[in-house]
Amino acid sequence: MAITKPVIIAGAGPVGCVAALRLVQAGIPIILLEGAAELPRTLRASTFHPPTVDMMDELGITAELEAQGLICRYYQYRDRRTGEIAEFDLDVLREDTKHPYRLQVEQYKLTQLIWKILERDYAHLAKCLLNHMVKGVYQSADGVEVLAWEGMQERLFEGSFVLACDGSDSAIRKAMAIQFEGFTYPERFLVASTEFPLETKFDRLAYVNYVSDPDEWLVLLRTPSVWRVLIPTDPKIEDDSYFLSDRWIQDRLHHMAPHDADYPLAHRSIYRVHQRVAKIWRRGRVLLAGDSAHMNNPLGGMGANGGIHDSWNAAEKLIRIHHGEAMDPLLDLYDRQRRTICVKFVQEHTINNKKLMESKDPDVQRKRQAEFMRACSDPTLSRAFLLKTSMIQSLRDAAAIT
Ligand SMILES: Cc1cc2nc3c(=O)[nH]c(=O)nc-3n(C[C@H](O)[C@H](O)[C@H](O)COP(=O)(O)OP(=O)(O)OC[C@H]3O[C@@H](n4cnc5c(N)ncnc54)[C@H](O)[C@@H]3O)c2cc1C
């Protein structure tokens, strides 16, 4: 059946925007409903893995995004105790991807770019509405109705399918009473960013670095304008303002790299970390994707990337339905492919990654660094490691699920 009624996408984060552009490029009409009055500019994901960049390339937006970002070919695991640096070169994936590097660019640049393209080039197929907070969905045998609030006014939108890309607090997931199973870590994470050239403080710093020592671990990420430092906090202290204070942040940064003055701070925020997966990702004509379907700790940058892989998969299923394939088997396949991968790979990998990074056991730390050193110096091991961490393997595994 050709899809003539619009696919309604709730949420214009990276996941909703990618789905929207993919669908209109296939000739399918969409309505993109964003609850906020303007596209959120919060500093969240800033790493896009090679297969995600391949997808952006298919959308025709890689050049424009790369012009606003940084190409990160190498990334590192650093042990401050021994001074060892395990550096991985993503170029070993050149046969596996057209883009053997991570693209460091803030997620809001992706959403702003796609929104602009939708309004400029696809106005005949795409209705993009800000300030429309989705509240509920009604389904019938041949369509959906979505209730949204525009300020205080209720509006009803008719469509063919719904993609719930409305984030971790998903109104649609809640309205459909879908359980969000998993747990929340007791500690919060602090992200501080500084314009200070931290590369002057370290030998050969890459744009993405996982750093550990016997007492603490942290992640150091470069964006075009700042260095971002991600640090876990002490779960015994409840008060966020303690960790958000200049003193605490300066102490952590000075512990990381001594300096004779305070570091300039451009931005700071603290957030909770969850490992959760929705119990089902499809109900009738509604599909969950991105943070509305799953959340994980940000180590390894798999949240937005995994979410974009969901919306890519969901859009592909809808395009096949548009070209005449039967709806039910394809929508069920979406659930099987993406949910299975999420549980079996992303959740497992991110949970283990965190355990490994935070362990204070010297034996675990030595073994961990030794494994990284061995893997990065052997092209075969290196490729196997990078296929996993860059999420190419999980896409292949998903495609193999029938
Ligand atoms: C500090 C930090 C660093 C991170 N770094 C990375 C990284 O490097 N790489 C990575 O892959 N991931 C990273 N993540 C995770 C990543 O940010 C999320 O996984 C990603 O934003 C999920 O995208 P999304 O589109 O599903 O949801 P969101 O980005 O949350 O977007 C949801 C959108 O829906 C809108 N919305 C919400 N409710 C409604 C409603 N009822 N109706 C209409 N609109 C609604 C919101 O305003 C928002 O625009 C990081 C997260 C944090 C907190």
The ligand as an SDF file (V2000), in Angstrom:
LIG
                    3D

 53 58  0  0  0  0  0  0  0  0999 V2000
   26.0850   14.3710   28.4470 C   0  0  0  0  0  0  0  0  0  0  0  0
   25.6370   13.4300   27.3860 C   0  0  0  0  0  0  0  0  0  0  0  0
   26.5120   13.0640   26.3880 C   0  0  0  0  0  0  0  0  0  0  0  0
   26.1120   12.1980   25.3780 C   0  0  0  0  0  0  0  0  0  0  0  0
   27.0020   11.8640   24.4050 N   0  0  0  0  0  0  0  0  0  0  0  0
   26.6370   11.0270   23.4130 C   0  0  0  0  0  0  0  0  0  0  0  0
   27.5100   10.7300   22.3100 C   0  0  0  0  0  0  0  0  0  0  0  0
   28.6290   11.2700   22.2030 O   0  0  0  0  0  0  0  0  0  0  0  0
   27.0780    9.8730   21.3500 N   0  0  0  0  0  0  0  0  0  0  0  0
   25.8360    9.3110   21.4090 C   0  0  0  0  0  0  0  0  0  0  0  0
   25.4970    8.5110   20.5190 O   0  0  0  0  0  0  0  0  0  0  0  0
   24.9680    9.5940   22.4180 N   0  0  0  0  0  0  0  0  0  0  0  0
   25.3250   10.4380   23.4130 C   0  0  0  0  0  0  0  0  0  0  0  0
   24.4340   10.7830   24.3920 N   0  0  0  0  0  0  0  0  0  0  0  0
   23.0500   10.2800   24.3410 C   0  0  0  0  0  0  0  0  0  0  0  0
   22.2290   11.1100   23.3400 C   0  0  0  0  0  0  0  0  0  0  0  0
   22.2590   12.4660   23.6650 O   0  0  0  0  0  0  0  0  0  0  0  0
   20.8030   10.6060   23.2820 C   0  0  0  0  0  0  0  0  0  0  0  0
   20.8120    9.2020   23.1530 O   0  0  0  0  0  0  0  0  0  0  0  0
   20.0740   11.2400   22.0920 C   0  0  0  0  0  0  0  0  0  0  0  0
   19.8680   12.6160   22.3100 O   0  0  0  0  0  0  0  0  0  0  0  0
   18.7390   10.5510   21.8500 C   0  0  0  0  0  0  0  0  0  0  0  0
   18.1100   11.1530   20.7650 O   0  0  0  0  0  0  0  0  0  0  0  0
   16.5370   11.1570   20.6470 P   0  0  0  0  0  0  0  0  0  0  0  0
   16.2470   11.9080   19.3830 O   0  0  0  0  0  0  0  0  0  0  0  0
   16.0100    9.7900   20.8290 O   0  0  0  0  0  0  0  0  0  0  0  0
   16.0190   11.9590   21.9170 O   0  0  0  0  0  0  0  0  0  0  0  0
   16.2740   13.4620   22.3150 P   0  0  0  0  0  0  0  0  0  0  0  0
   17.5770   13.9540   21.8180 O   0  0  0  0  0  0  0  0  0  0  0  0
   15.9980   13.5610   23.7690 O   0  0  0  0  0  0  0  0  0  0  0  0
   15.1500   14.2550   21.5030 O   0  0  0  0  0  0  0  0  0  0  0  0
   13.7970   14.1400   21.8410 C   0  0  0  0  0  0  0  0  0  0  0  0
   13.0700   15.3600   21.2700 C   0  0  0  0  0  0  0  0  0  0  0  0
   11.6860   15.2130   21.5180 O   0  0  0  0  0  0  0  0  0  0  0  0
   11.1690   16.3940   22.0800 C   0  0  0  0  0  0  0  0  0  0  0  0
   10.0260   15.9640   22.9010 N   0  0  0  0  0  0  0  0  0  0  0  0
   10.0390   15.4000   24.1290 C   0  0  0  0  0  0  0  0  0  0  0  0
    8.7880   15.0720   24.5200 N   0  0  0  0  0  0  0  0  0  0  0  0
    7.9690   15.4520   23.4860 C   0  0  0  0  0  0  0  0  0  0  0  0
    6.5640   15.3690   23.2750 C   0  0  0  0  0  0  0  0  0  0  0  0
    5.7380   14.8550   24.1960 N   0  0  0  0  0  0  0  0  0  0  0  0
    6.0630   15.8410   22.1090 N   0  0  0  0  0  0  0  0  0  0  0  0
    6.8780   16.3650   21.1540 C   0  0  0  0  0  0  0  0  0  0  0  0
    8.2200   16.4870   21.3200 N   0  0  0  0  0  0  0  0  0  0  0  0
    8.7510   16.0160   22.4620 C   0  0  0  0  0  0  0  0  0  0  0  0
   12.3280   16.9860   22.8430 C   0  0  0  0  0  0  0  0  0  0  0  0
   12.1510   18.3970   23.0190 O   0  0  0  0  0  0  0  0  0  0  0  0
   13.4950   16.6560   21.9150 C   0  0  0  0  0  0  0  0  0  0  0  0
   13.6690   17.6370   20.9170 O   0  0  0  0  0  0  0  0  0  0  0  0
   24.8020   11.6720   25.4070 C   0  0  0  0  0  0  0  0  0  0  0  0
   23.9140   12.0330   26.4200 C   0  0  0  0  0  0  0  0  0  0  0  0
   24.3160   12.9140   27.3950 C   0  0  0  0  0  0  0  0  0  0  0  0
   23.3440   13.3140   28.4690 C   0  0  0  0  0  0  0  0  0  0  0  0
  1  2  1  0
  2  3  1  0
  2 52  2  0
  3  4  2  0
  4  5  1  0
  4 50  1  0
  5  6  2  0
  6  7  1  0
  6 13  1  0
  7  8  2  0
  7  9  1  0
  9 10  1  0
 10 11  2  0
 10 12  1  0
 12 13  2  0
 13 14  1  0
 14 15  1  0
 14 50  1  0
 15 16  1  0
 16 17  1  0
 16 18  1  0
 18 19  1  0
 18 20  1  0
 20 21  1  0
 20 22  1  0
 22 23  1  0
 23 24  1  0
 24 25  2  0
 24 26  1  0
 24 27  1  0
 27 28  1  0
 28 29  2  0
 28 30  1  0
 28 31  1  0
 31 32  1  0
 32 33  1  0
 33 34  1  0
 33 48  1  0
 34 35  1  0
 35 36  1  0
 35 46  1  0
 36 37  1  0
 36 45  1  0
 37 38  2  0
 38 39  1  0
 39 40  1  0
 39 45  2  0
 40 41  1  0
 40 42  2  0
 42 43  1  0
 43 44  2  0
 44 45  1  0
 46 47  1  0
 46 48  1  0
 48 49  1  0
 50 51  2  0
 51 52  1  0
 52 53  1  0
M  END
$$$$
